[in-house]
């Protein structure tokens, strides 16, 4: 009985993690394409220098990259199961 549940669960996990990776990559592409709108100069912010804006963009990029790598590793492990 456990083997039947496990086999049904593996196919569902494959589908869910594939969709999650596709959505996560799409959101990353959207953020990259809209980066000027999100990370350019804001006249309402004091001391908004280029270095600070670049650091904000790097912070988002590092977090997104790390989460993407985790999702891809999980997806790989699920497809190998």
N, C-alpha and C positions, 0 to 999 in steps of 0.2 A: 504494500500500500504506500509506503514512504517513497519507493522508487517511482511510482506513478505520479505522486504529487511533485516530486523533484523534477521529473521530465516536463510536466506542465508548467512548472515555475520557471524553468530555464528559458523556454520559448517566450514567456511573458517578460522576463527580465531582458532578454535580447531586444525585444521590441521597444520596451520602455527606455532602456539606455541608449538605443540608437536614436530614438526621437529626441531624448534629452540632449544628446551631443549635437544633433542637427539644430535644435532650437538655440542652444548655447552658442554655437558658432555663428548662427544668424544674428543673434543679439550683438556679438562681438563685431561682426561686419557692420551692423547698423551704427554702433557707437563709433567705430573707426571712420565711417563716412560722415557722421555728424560731429566729428571731434572739434571742428572750428566753432560750432554753435555751443558745445559744452565746455570747451577749455580755452577759448580766446579771452581777450581782455574784457573785464567787466568794469564799467565806469563807476559803479556803486561800491566797489571794494577798494579799500585803502591799501596801499603798498602791493598792488597786483602787478608784480614785475614778471618778465618772461621766465625767470628761473622758477618762481613759485608755480606758475601755470604748467611748466614742463614737469615739475615734481608731482603735481596732482595727476597729470596724465600718466606718468610712470607708475604711480601707486595703483591706479585703476588697471593699468596694463598688467602689472605683476600679479595682482589678485585674480584677474580674469585668466591669465595664462596658467596659474597654478590650479585653479578650479577646472580648467579645460583639460589639463594633463591628468588630473585625478579622474575625471569622467572618461577620458579615453582609455586609461589603464583599467578601469572597471569594465568598460565595454569590451576591451580585449580579453580580459579574464572570463567574462560571461560567454563570449563567442568561442573561447577555447574549451569551455566546460562541456 
